[in-house]
Amino acid sequence: MKKLISVLAVVASVGLFASASAQAAQNCAAKSAALEKQIKIAEYYGNTYKVAGLKKALAEVKAHCTNDSVLAGAQKDVNKLEKKLNKKREDIADVQADLRKAKAKGDARKVAKYQKKLAEKQADLREIQQKLSQARAELAALQK
């Protein structure tokens, strides 16, 4: 039972690290500090594989991370999300066209199908918009 709790704590802390690194506009020093903290947690719980992986990640950050690379990565994320947003908008337009055709034909089965598909794509669109807003905010914070 104690091992299960330990494993869950490490998994949760790694999850928190991943979401924290994605949410916060971190510079290289902050990334190093976060990795060092995770190494201590993994060492505390005796997770040698996790320690080895985190130490490797820390070495990579120390060797390759610059504030310019962090800024470039943030800009890349924004560009990627903008492309994804445009693609999702195109998908929605296609589904709306299909829905209009199904309504014109009076095909209730297809109307229901396309309405469901449209709702799913609109939910995806809102999620992408939220991620894009967050990525833009992170980029703006880095540019200050």
C-alpha positions as CSV (number, residue, x, y, z in Angstrom):
1,M,0.0,0.0,0.0
2,K,2.8,2.4,0.9
3,K,4.5,1.7,-2.5
4,L,1.2,2.5,-4.3
5,I,0.9,5.8,-2.4
6,S,4.5,6.6,-3.3
7,V,4.0,5.8,-6.9
8,L,0.8,7.9,-7.0
9,A,2.6,10.8,-5.3
10,V,5.4,10.7,-7.9
11,V,3.0,10.5,-10.8
12,A,1.0,13.4,-9.4
13,S,4.1,15.5,-8.8
14,V,5.3,14.8,-12.4
15,G,1.8,15.7,-13.7
16,L,2.0,18.9,-11.7
17,F,5.4,19.7,-13.1
18,A,4.2,19.1,-16.7
19,S,1.1,21.3,-16.2
20,A,3.2,23.9,-14.4
21,S,5.8,24.0,-17.2
22,A,3.0,24.3,-19.8
23,Q,1.2,27.0,-17.9
24,A,3.9,29.3,-16.6
25,A,6.2,31.3,-18.8
26,Q,9.4,29.8,-17.3
27,N,12.9,30.9,-18.0
28,C,15.8,28.4,-17.9
29,A,16.6,29.0,-14.3
30,A,13.1,28.2,-13.3
31,K,13.1,25.1,-15.4
32,S,16.3,23.9,-13.7
33,A,14.9,24.6,-10.3
34,A,11.7,22.7,-11.1
35,L,13.7,19.7,-12.3
36,E,15.9,19.7,-9.2
37,K,12.8,19.7,-7.0
38,Q,11.4,16.8,-9.0
39,I,14.7,14.9,-8.6
40,K,14.5,15.4,-4.8
41,I,11.0,14.0,-4.7
42,A,11.9,11.0,-6.9
43,E,14.9,10.3,-4.7
44,Y,12.8,10.5,-1.6
45,Y,10.5,7.9,-3.0
46,G,13.3,5.8,-4.3
47,N,12.3,6.0,-7.9
48,T,15.7,5.5,-9.5
49,Y,14.4,5.4,-13.1
50,K,12.6,8.7,-12.6
51,V,15.7,10.2,-11.0
52,A,17.9,9.1,-13.9
53,G,15.4,10.6,-16.4
54,L,15.1,13.8,-14.6
55,K,18.8,14.2,-14.2
56,K,19.2,13.7,-18.0
57,A,16.5,16.4,-18.5
58,L,18.3,18.7,-16.2
59,A,21.6,18.2,-18.0
60,E,19.8,19.0,-21.3
61,V,18.3,22.2,-19.8
62,K,21.6,23.3,-18.5
63,A,23.4,22.5,-21.8
64,H,20.9,23.9,-24.3
65,C,18.4,26.2,-22.6
66,T,18.7,29.9,-23.3
67,N,16.1,32.6,-22.8
68,D,16.0,32.9,-26.6
69,S,15.2,29.2,-27.1
70,V,12.4,29.5,-24.5
71,L,11.0,32.5,-26.4
72,A,11.3,30.7,-29.7
73,G,9.6,27.6,-28.3
74,A,6.7,29.8,-27.0
75,Q,6.4,31.4,-30.4
76,K,6.4,28.0,-32.0
77,D,3.6,26.8,-29.7
78,V,1.5,29.9,-30.6
79,N,2.0,29.3,-34.3
80,K,1.1,25.6,-34.0
81,L,-2.1,26.4,-32.1
82,E,-3.1,29.1,-34.6
83,K,-2.8,26.6,-37.4
84,K,-4.8,24.1,-35.4
85,L,-7.4,26.7,-34.8
86,N,-7.7,27.6,-38.5
87,K,-8.0,23.9,-39.4
88,K,-10.7,23.3,-36.8
89,R,-12.6,26.3,-38.2
90,E,-12.4,24.8,-41.7
91,D,-13.7,21.5,-40.3
92,I,-16.6,23.3,-38.7
93,A,-17.5,25.0,-41.9
94,D,-17.5,21.6,-43.7
95,V,-19.7,20.1,-41.1
96,Q,-22.1,23.1,-41.2
97,A,-22.3,22.6,-45.0
98,D,-23.1,18.9,-44.6
99,L,-25.7,19.8,-41.9
100,R,-27.4,22.3,-44.3
101,K,-27.6,19.7,-47.0
102,A,-29.0,17.1,-44.6
103,K,-31.7,19.6,-43.5
104,A,-32.5,20.5,-47.1
105,K,-33.0,16.8,-47.9
106,G,-35.1,16.3,-44.7
107,D,-32.8,13.4,-43.6
108,A,-33.4,13.4,-39.8
109,R,-30.7,10.7,-39.1
110,K,-28.0,12.7,-40.9
111,V,-29.2,16.0,-39.3
112,A,-28.7,14.4,-35.9
113,K,-25.4,13.0,-36.9
114,Y,-24.1,16.3,-38.2
115,Q,-25.5,18.3,-35.2
116,K,-23.6,16.0,-32.9
117,K,-20.4,16.2,-34.9
118,L,-20.8,20.0,-35.0
119,A,-21.2,20.2,-31.3
120,E,-18.0,18.1,-30.8
121,K,-16.0,20.2,-33.2
122,Q,-17.2,23.5,-31.5
123,A,-16.1,22.1,-28.1
124,D,-12.7,21.3,-29.6
125,L,-12.6,24.8,-31.1
126,R,-13.2,26.4,-27.7
127,E,-10.5,24.2,-26.1
128,I,-8.0,25.2,-28.8
129,Q,-9.0,28.9,-28.3
130,Q,-8.4,28.6,-24.6
131,K,-5.0,27.0,-25.1
132,L,-4.0,29.6,-27.7
133,S,-5.0,32.4,-25.3
134,Q,-2.8,30.9,-22.6
135,A,0.1,30.4,-25.1
136,R,-0.2,34.0,-26.2
137,A,-0.1,35.2,-22.6
138,E,3.0,33.1,-21.9
139,L,4.7,34.5,-24.9
140,A,3.8,38.0,-23.9
141,A,5.2,37.4,-20.4
142,L,8.4,36.1,-21.9
143,Q,8.8,39.2,-24.1
144,K,8.6,41.6,-21.2
